[in-house]
Amino acid sequence: MKTCILVLGASGQIGTELTQKLRFLYGNTQVIASDIRKGNTQMMTSGPFEIIDATDKASILKVVQQYNVTQVYLLAAMLSATAENHPQKAWNLNMNSLLAVLDLAKEKHIQQIYWPSSIAVFGPTTPKQNTPQKTVMEPTTVYGISKVSGEFWCNYYHKKYGVDVRSLRYPGIISWKTKPGGGTTDYAVDIYFKAMEEKKYQCFLSENTRLPMMYMDDAVNATIALMQADADTIKIRNGYNLSAMDFTPKEIAQEIQKHIPEFEITYQPDFRQKIADSWPSSIDDSQARKDWNWQHQFDLESMTKIIIQQIKKL
């Protein structure tokens, strides 16, 4: 059967760019974008788009059958900072959407699932440096609780029902194309726009808060590489550690100042500081590199250069 992909949550930060890359690889008509709201002009005009509530299994099934969908990328979620303000709503969206898609795979309506996990599965008791693949996971956020629960569900459905579900623990994702969507690492996106527009930025994290980060192109490529890998090479079904770089607000500001010398940064930590403090500062992703040959391409220097060049064109 020809690969046909449904992206749930296609209008979000990752979904917007992942959908376009998938359409480039598999053909516009073979990638159905969907979200609770319409996407940008490029998404709406380059291929099929369906309005879907990702927690509504019947609606998902209808689209799966209509297009003969073989793979579902489930990206719909409420992120860390937003979820703290809406705990029950976040839990319902993050868990019910996953269980709906897992059930569709169990019932043989779809062949393969991608579901993103996050470094939010870790907590204050997790080793901070080079956080191992298998370690203590005691998250202190609603988002983290939903992600660690989701990891267990993915592993369960794979072991019990043979569902081919694959997952990555994303670090902070940085892109110039789509504005951030309520995450704790969002400062690393916002800072570039403020640097270009206002030459100053007030950061909601303290200057030495080190967090794992990744340029969007690496995140998209890792996601597709994982899904294209042979099933027998995928040894972990709850969520692979994934990493590219780690830095502090002070370090990213210094990198930006190489391009915009007059740029100034100030710090006023808010409730997101506590979330960031509970997360690792660096990640050991050697298992992903070993199992399916993951390799990142971008570091802080190369990413900053590209983002500033691209924002100038906007």
Secondary structure, 3 states (H helix, E strand, C coil): CCCCEEEECCCCHHHHHHHHHHHHHHCHHHEEEEECCCCCHHHHHHCCEEECCCCCHHHHHHHHHHHCCCEEEECCCCCHHHHHHCHHHHHHHHHHHHHHHHHHHHCCCCCEEECCEEHHHCCCCCCCCCECCCCCCCCCCHHHHHHHHHHHHHHHHHHHHCCEEECEEECEEECCCCCCCCCHHHHHHHHHHHHHHCCEEEECCCCCCCEEEEEHHHHHHHHHHHHHCCHHHCCCCCCEECCCEEECHHHHHHHHHCCCCCCEEEECCCCHHHHHHCCCCCECCHHHHHHHCCCCCCCHHHHHHHHHHHHHHC
